Amino acid sequence: MFIRLGRIFRTVWRDVIVLWHACRHPEAPRSLKVGALLLALYVVSPIDLIPDWIPVLGWMDDAAVLAFAIPFLLKLAPQHIVEDARFASQGMLFRKRR
């Protein structure tokens, strides 16, 4: 179970970095930036579906929202922006593994 959760968190983290680079792209649509901002506000907000002070469940609902919302937001962006963001994030992810 914990190995599977680790994979989910790594995948979500990789998608967070891609979304960050996509939002920083000069041609990124405003809807992508607003959606990413609202998603970030939800994650840090004390108002959640399951409160964060509940040890594992509180974090899992945030991870589930991220896992579904980030791919949805990346579909809103034009394909060339997502490809540029994936390319930019590869350098950042490769440096972190060392």
C-alpha positions as CSV (number, residue, x, y, z in Angstrom):
1,M,0.0,0.0,0.0
2,F,2.8,2.5,0.9
3,I,4.7,1.7,-2.3
4,R,1.6,2.5,-4.3
5,L,1.1,5.7,-2.4
6,G,4.7,6.7,-3.0
7,R,4.2,6.2,-6.7
8,I,1.0,8.3,-6.6
9,F,2.8,11.1,-4.8
10,R,5.8,11.0,-7.2
11,T,3.4,11.2,-10.2
12,V,1.4,14.1,-8.6
13,W,4.7,15.9,-7.8
14,R,5.9,15.5,-11.4
15,D,2.6,16.9,-12.7
16,V,2.7,19.8,-10.3
17,I,6.1,20.8,-11.7
18,V,4.8,20.5,-15.3
19,L,1.7,22.6,-14.4
20,W,4.0,25.2,-12.8
21,H,6.1,25.5,-16.0
22,A,2.9,25.6,-18.1
23,C,1.5,28.5,-16.1
24,R,4.8,30.4,-16.5
25,H,4.7,30.0,-20.3
26,P,4.0,33.4,-21.9
27,E,1.2,32.0,-24.1
28,A,-0.6,30.1,-21.2
29,P,-4.3,30.8,-21.2
30,R,-5.8,32.7,-18.3
31,S,-8.1,29.8,-17.5
32,L,-5.1,27.6,-16.8
33,K,-3.5,30.1,-14.5
34,V,-6.8,30.8,-12.6
35,G,-7.5,27.0,-12.3
36,A,-4.0,26.4,-11.0
37,L,-4.4,29.2,-8.5
38,L,-7.7,27.9,-7.2
39,L,-6.2,24.4,-6.9
40,A,-3.3,25.7,-4.9
41,L,-5.7,27.7,-2.7
42,Y,-7.7,24.5,-2.0
43,V,-4.6,22.5,-1.1
44,V,-3.4,25.1,1.4
45,S,-6.9,26.0,2.7
46,P,-7.9,24.8,6.1
47,I,-11.3,24.1,4.6
48,D,-11.2,20.6,3.1
49,L,-13.4,17.6,2.3
50,I,-11.4,15.8,5.0
51,P,-9.5,18.0,7.5
52,D,-5.7,17.9,7.2
53,W,-5.2,17.2,10.9
54,I,-6.5,13.7,10.4
55,P,-3.1,12.1,9.7
56,V,-3.3,10.1,6.5
57,L,-6.8,10.7,5.2
58,G,-6.4,14.5,5.4
59,W,-3.5,14.3,3.0
60,M,-5.0,11.7,0.8
61,D,-8.0,13.8,-0.2
62,D,-5.6,16.6,-1.2
63,A,-3.5,14.2,-3.2
64,A,-6.7,12.8,-4.9
65,V,-7.9,16.3,-5.8
66,L,-4.4,17.1,-7.2
67,A,-4.3,13.8,-9.1
68,F,-7.6,14.5,-10.9
69,A,-7.4,18.3,-11.3
70,I,-3.9,18.7,-12.6
71,P,-4.4,16.5,-15.7
72,F,-7.7,18.3,-16.3
73,L,-5.9,21.7,-16.2
74,L,-3.2,20.5,-18.5
75,K,-5.8,19.5,-21.0
76,L,-7.0,23.1,-21.0
77,A,-3.6,24.3,-22.2
78,P,-2.6,24.1,-25.9
79,Q,-0.5,21.1,-26.6
80,H,2.7,23.0,-27.5
81,I,2.6,24.7,-24.0
82,V,2.3,21.3,-22.3
83,E,5.2,19.9,-24.4
84,D,7.4,22.9,-23.5
85,A,6.5,22.5,-19.9
86,R,7.3,18.8,-19.9
87,F,10.6,19.5,-21.5
88,A,11.4,22.3,-19.0
89,S,10.4,20.1,-16.0
90,Q,12.6,17.2,-17.2
91,G,15.7,19.2,-16.5
92,M,14.4,20.1,-13.0
93,L,13.4,16.5,-12.2
94,F,16.7,15.1,-13.5
95,R,18.7,17.4,-11.2
96,K,16.6,16.4,-8.2
97,R,17.4,12.7,-8.6
98,R,21.1,13.2,-8.2
